[in-house]
Amino acid sequence: MAYKHEIIEHKWQHYWRVNDTFKTSDSQSKPKYYVLDMFPYPSGQGLHVGHPEGYTATDIMARLKRMQGFNVLHPMGWDAFGLPAEQYALKTGHNPKDFTAHNIKNFKRQIRSLGFSYDWSREVNTTDESFYKWTQWIFEQLYKKGLAYEDKIMVNWAPDFMGGTVVANEEVVDGKTERGGYPVYRVPMRQWVLKITAYADRLIDDLDDLDWPDSIKEMQRNWIGRSEGASVFFPVAGQEDTKVEVYTTRPDTLFGATYMVLAPEHALVDQITTPEQAAAVKAYKEAIESKSDLERTDLNKDKTGVFTGAYGINPLSGKKLPIWIGDYVLASYGTGAIMAVPAHDDRDNEFARKFNLPITQVIAGDDDTDVQKAAYTGDGEHINSDFMNGMDKQTAIKAAIDWLEDHKAGHKQVNFRLRDWIFSRQRYWG
């Protein structure tokens, strides 16, 4: 006798639907268990094979927990705002609300036919006002607490895309939008930003409580990027009231700093650039406008830069350091300026050798160490470092910070790679 799966499936799916078999009870008598899927974006193509792959795993968990006596909440919903719907609406002239509803109806039919144990009475649609009013309410609470603010920051601006919009770094390919191939420029714009950095320490500390693989937790720690170092102030020669602030985790290598590099977008670039270098600086800034942060920080790319004509004064040695601009320094990270120690940093060494900048070794290396050919990035005693000569790394870092604070030339600083989250999208449909 043949197994008529389509008959059996239809029978039980109909039974589950009319009897609310998977409806979550409001009863407090059972322990609660929440099983949440990532809601799909309801495209016009319907489900793809990746959807049921993940939903099958969560459905197994939901059914197991019900059998173990838990009151399981297992909802389904639709992450229905998005750029594809807006593009389709502009192309066809149809209201995105109408065809999104049509797509949701098709998705729901397909998912129900697979027999997953969702509580459909809890269905969520992100384009429904009854849902997104709570998103708006949450934003208001963040604003009242000072956790949402406006700031002028560098963004990827695509003026010809969707009537002009900001796109993420991941949406930029070779200076153009991933969708449509429209030109993208790096420009400063006022944007709403969420102050996630206020929780940086807690985000790191709470990783210890997560039941995640250690490798994933380490990736998160590196992404948040907590580091301890110093902020150092370099007066600009001839403009001593103007100081370039640099954050460094290695203040002990200050005597090895031989030049400085500012992000091309740094607020001081135009002010300190000499008339003789103005044309070259302007041309360089225009040339890198279309590069994303990911492209600019690619370790494999050739280092580029232009001399501003200005010099910073090393607060420890008193020496003048030429100030360059380079695209591998980002305005969004740290202070947007670095002190370059080419003897002991690979990127700085590559830059220095390309542009014939001096390289001064301040950490003793091995017998075969030649910092004129490659950076020495290991530990060792300090040399060519005045009062820090003979010190190890940690002792020298403390000594350097003490000197900076005593001379009001800098201070101890904790920094994070984590940036506050840009919360702006110039879009009609989400």
C-alpha positions in Angstrom: 0.0 0.0 0.0 1.5 3.3 -1.1 2.1 6.1 1.5 0.0 9.1 0.4 2.1 11.8 2.0 0.1 14.6 0.5 -3.1 13.3 2.0 -1.6 12.6 5.5 0.2 16.0 5.5 -3.0 17.9 4.5 -5.0 16.1 7.2 -2.8 16.9 10.1 -1.9 20.4 8.9 -5.7 21.1 8.7 -6.1 19.6 12.2 -3.3 21.7 13.7 -4.8 24.9 12.1 -8.4 24.5 13.2 -7.5 23.3 16.7 -4.8 25.9 17.4 -2.4 23.0 18.3 0.6 25.2 18.5 -1.0 28.3 19.9 1.0 29.5 22.9 -0.9 29.5 26.2 -0.9 32.5 28.5 -0.8 30.0 31.4 1.9 30.5 34.0 1.9 26.9 35.1 4.6 25.7 32.7 8.2 26.9 32.3 8.6 29.2 29.3 10.7 28.5 26.2 11.2 30.9 23.3 12.2 29.6 19.9 12.8 32.4 17.3 13.7 32.2 13.7 15.2 35.0 11.6 12.1 36.3 9.8 12.4 36.0 6.0 12.3 38.9 3.6 9.2 38.2 1.5 10.6 38.4 -2.0 8.7 37.8 -5.2 10.6 34.5 -5.7 9.2 32.8 -2.7 11.1 30.5 -0.4 14.5 29.1 -1.3 16.1 26.0 0.0 17.9 27.8 2.8 14.7 28.8 4.5 13.4 25.3 5.5 16.9 24.2 6.3 17.0 26.6 9.3 13.3 26.4 10.1 13.5 22.6 10.4 16.2 22.8 13.0 14.2 25.3 15.1 11.0 23.3 14.7 12.7 20.2 16.1 13.7 22.3 19.1 10.2 23.7 19.6 8.6 20.3 19.4 11.2 18.7 21.7 10.6 21.4 24.4 6.8 21.0 24.1 7.2 17.3 24.8 9.4 18.1 27.8 6.6 20.2 29.3 7.6 23.7 28.3 5.1 26.4 27.2 6.8 27.2 23.9 6.5 30.5 22.0 7.5 29.8 18.4 6.3 32.7 16.1 6.8 33.5 12.5 6.9 36.9 10.8 8.1 39.0 7.9 11.1 41.3 7.7 9.2 43.1 5.0 10.8 46.5 4.6 13.8 46.7 2.3 15.6 48.1 -0.7 14.5 45.5 -3.3 10.8 46.3 -2.7 11.5 50.0 -3.1 13.5 49.5 -6.3 10.7 47.3 -7.7 8.1 50.0 -6.8 10.1 52.7 -8.6 10.5 50.5 -11.6 6.9 49.4 -11.9 4.9 52.2 -10.3 3.2 49.9 -7.9 2.8 50.6 -4.2 5.2 48.4 -2.2 2.6 47.8 0.4 0.4 46.0 -2.1 2.9 43.6 -3.6 4.6 43.0 -0.3 1.2 41.8 1.0 0.9 39.5 -2.0 4.4 38.1 -1.4 3.7 37.5 2.3 0.6 35.5 1.3 2.6 33.3 -0.9 5.4 32.8 1.7 2.8 31.9 4.3 1.2 29.3 2.0 4.6 27.8 1.4 5.7 27.7 5.0 2.4 26.3 6.2 2.6 23.5 3.6 5.9 22.4 5.2 4.1 21.7 8.5 6.2 23.8 10.9 4.7 24.3 14.4 4.4 28.1 14.4 1.9 30.0 16.5 0.3 32.0 13.6 -1.7 34.1 16.0 1.6 35.8 16.9 2.5 36.6 13.3 4.7 39.7 12.9 4.9 42.0 10.0 7.5 44.8 10.3 5.6 47.0 7.8 2.5 47.0 10.1 2.0 50.2 12.0 1.1 48.2 15.1 4.6 46.7 15.0 6.8 49.6 14.0 5.2 52.0 16.4 7.2 50.1 19.0 10.4 50.6 17.0 9.7 54.3 17.1 8.9 54.1 20.8 12.2 52.4 21.5 14.1 55.1 19.5 12.4 57.8 21.6 13.6 56.1 24.8 17.1 55.9 23.5 17.0 59.6 22.6 15.7 60.6 26.0 18.6 58.6 27.6 21.2 60.3 25.4 21.9 57.1 23.5 20.6 58.5 20.2 22.2 61.6 18.7 23.0 63.4 15.5 26.6 63.7 14.3 28.4 64.7 11.2 30.3 61.6 10.0 31.8 60.2 6.9 29.4 58.0 5.0 29.1 56.2 1.7 26.8 58.5 -0.3 25.2 57.4 -3.5 23.5 60.5 -4.9 22.1 58.7 -8.0 20.8 55.6 -6.2 17.2 55.6 -4.9 17.1 59.4 -5.2 20.2 59.6 -3.0 21.0 57.3 -0.1 23.7 56.1 2.3 24.9 52.6 1.7 26.9 50.3 4.0 30.5 49.4 3.3 29.4 45.9 2.3 27.2 47.4 -0.4 30.1 49.1 -2.1 32.1 47.3 -4.8 34.9 49.1 -6.7 33.5 52.5 -5.8 29.9 51.7 -6.9 26.7 50.4 -5.4 26.4 46.6 -5.4 22.9 47.0 -6.8 22.8 49.1 -10.0 26.4 50.1 -10.1 25.9 53.7 -9.1 28.9 55.9 -8.1 29.5 56.1 -4.3 31.4 59.0 -2.6 32.8 59.4 0.9 31.2 62.6 2.2 30.5 64.0 5.7 26.8 64.1 6.5 24.6 64.5 9.5 23.3 61.2 10.6 21.4 59.6 13.5 23.7 57.5 15.5 23.2 55.0 18.4 25.7 55.1 21.2 26.6 51.4 21.4 30.0 52.3 22.6 28.5 53.2 26.0 28.1 49.4 26.5 31.4 48.3 25.1 32.8 47.0 28.4 29.6 45.2 29.2 29.4 43.6 25.7 32.9 42.1 26.3 32.2 41.0 29.8 28.9 39.4 29.0 30.5 37.2 26.3 31.7 35.0 29.2 28.1 34.0 29.9 27.3 33.0 26.3 27.2 29.3 25.3 29.1 30.0 22.1 32.2 28.4 20.7 35.4 30.1 22.1 36.5 31.0 18.5 33.3 33.0 17.9 33.5 34.8 21.3 37.1 35.7 20.5 36.0 37.1 17.1 33.5 39.3 19.0 36.1 40.5 21.4 38.4 41.5 18.6 35.5 43.2 16.8 34.8 45.3 19.9 38.5 45.8 20.2 39.2 47.0 23.7 42.7 48.4 24.0 44.7 50.4 26.6 47.2 53.0 25.6 47.6 56.8 25.5 46.4 59.9 23.8 49.3 61.9 22.7 49.2 65.6 21.5 51.6 66.7 18.8 51.8 70.5 18.3 51.8 71.6 14.7 55.1 73.5 13.9 54.3 77.2 13.3 50.7 76.6 14.7 51.6 75.6 18.2 48.0 76.2 19.4 46.9 73.5 17.0 47.6 70.0 18.2 47.1 66.7 16.4 45.7 64.1 18.9 46.9 60.5 18.3 45.8 57.4 20.1 48.5 54.7 20.4 48.8 51.4 22.3 52.6 51.8 22.2 53.5 55.2 23.7 56.8 53.5 24.6 57.8 53.7 20.9 57.4 57.5 20.7 61.2 58.0 20.1 60.8 55.8 17.0 58.0 58.0 15.5 59.4 59.5 12.3 56.3 60.8 10.6 52.6 61.2 11.0 49.6 60.2 8.8 46.2 61.8 9.0 43.0 60.4 7.4 42.3 62.5 4.3 39.0 63.6 5.9 40.6 64.7 9.2 39.3 68.1 10.3 42.8 69.6 10.4 44.0 68.7 7.0 42.9 71.8 5.1 44.1 74.0 8.0 47.6 72.7 8.2 48.3 72.0 4.5 50.8 74.5 3.1 50.0 76.5 -0.1 52.7 74.6 -2.0 51.0 71.2 -1.2 47.4 72.3 -1.5 46.8 71.2 -5.1 48.4 67.7 -4.4 46.3 67.3 -1.2 43.1 68.3 -2.9 43.7 65.9 -5.8 44.5 63.0 -3.5 41.3 63.6 -1.4 39.2 63.6 -4.6 40.9 60.4 -5.8 40.0 58.4 -2.7 36.4 59.7 -2.3 34.9 56.6 -4.0 36.9 54.1 -1.9 35.1 52.3 0.9 36.7 51.7 4.4 37.1 48.0 3.5 39.0 48.9 0.3 41.2 51.5 2.1 42.3 49.1 4.8 43.0 46.1 2.6 46.4 44.9 3.8 47.4 43.7 0.4 46.9 47.0 -1.4 49.7 49.4 -2.3 50.1 52.2 0.2 49.4 55.7 -1.1 49.7 59.2 0.5 50.6 62.8 0.0 52.7 65.2 2.2 50.8 68.1 3.6 53.9 70.3 3.9 53.2 70.6 7.7 55.2 69.1 10.6 54.2 67.8 14.0 56.5 68.2 17.0 57.2 64.9 18.9 56.5 65.8 22.5 59.2 63.5 23.9 62.1 64.1 21.4 61.2 67.6 20.2 61.8 66.5 16.6 59.7 67.6 13.7 57.7 64.9 12.0 56.4 65.4 8.5 52.6 65.1 8.4 51.1 63.1 5.5 47.6 62.1 4.6 47.0 58.5 3.6 43.9 56.4 2.8 44.9 53.6 5.1 44.1 55.8 8.1 40.4 56.1 8.7 38.7 59.2 10.2 36.2 56.8 11.9 38.9 54.9 13.9 40.7 56.3 16.9 41.4 60.0 16.3 41.8 59.7 12.6 45.6 60.3 13.0 48.6 58.0 13.7 52.2 58.5 14.7 54.1 56.2 12.4 56.8 54.0 13.9 58.1 52.3 10.8 60.8 50.2 12.5 58.2 48.3 14.4 54.9 48.4 12.4 54.5 46.6 9.0 52.2 49.1 7.4 54.3 52.1 8.6 57.5 50.3 7.4 56.0 49.7 3.9 54.8 53.4 3.7 58.2 54.7 4.9 60.2 52.7 2.4 58.0 53.7 -0.5 58.3 57.4 0.3 61.9 57.4 1.6 60.9 58.4 5.1 63.3 57.8 8.1 63.2 54.6 10.0 64.5 54.6 13.6 64.8 51.4 15.6 63.8 51.7 19.3 63.4 48.1 20.3 66.4 45.8 20.2 65.8 42.8 17.9 67.6 39.7 16.9 71.1 39.6 15.3 69.6 39.5 11.8 67.1 42.3 12.4 67.2 45.0 9.7 64.4 47.5 10.1 65.4 49.2 6.9 64.1 46.2 5.0 61.2 45.0 7.3 59.7 46.0 10.6 60.7 44.2 13.8 57.4 43.5 15.6 58.7 41.4 18.5 59.6 42.4 22.1 62.9 43.4 23.4 64.8 46.1 25.4 64.3 49.7 24.5 67.1 51.5 22.7 67.5 55.0 21.3 64.8 56.0 23.7 66.5 58.3 26.2 65.1 57.7 29.7 63.4 54.4 28.6 66.6 52.7 27.4 66.9 49.2 28.8 63.3 49.0 29.9 61.0 46.1 28.9 57.7 46.8 27.1 55.3 47.2 30.1 57.8 49.2 32.2 58.4 51.6 29.2 54.7 52.0 28.5 54.1 53.1 32.1 57.1 55.4 32.0 56.0 57.1 28.7 52.5 57.7 30.0 53.8 59.1 33.3 56.0 61.5 31.3 53.2 62.6 29.0 50.8 63.2 32.0 53.5 65.1 34.0 54.2 67.4 31.0 50.5 67.7 30.0 51.4 66.2 26.6 49.0 63.3 26.8 47.2 60.9 29.1 46.3 57.2 29.6 43.4 56.2 27.5 41.1 53.1 26.9 39.9 52.8 23.4 37.6 50.6 21.4 37.5 49.5 17.8 33.7 49.4 18.1 32.0 52.5 16.6 28.7 54.0 17.4 26.0 52.6 15.0 24.8 54.8 12.1 21.0 54.5 12.2 20.0 56.5 9.1 18.6 55.3 5.9 17.2 57.8 3.3 14.5 55.4 2.1 10.7 55.4 1.7 10.2 51.7 2.3 12.2 51.1 5.4 
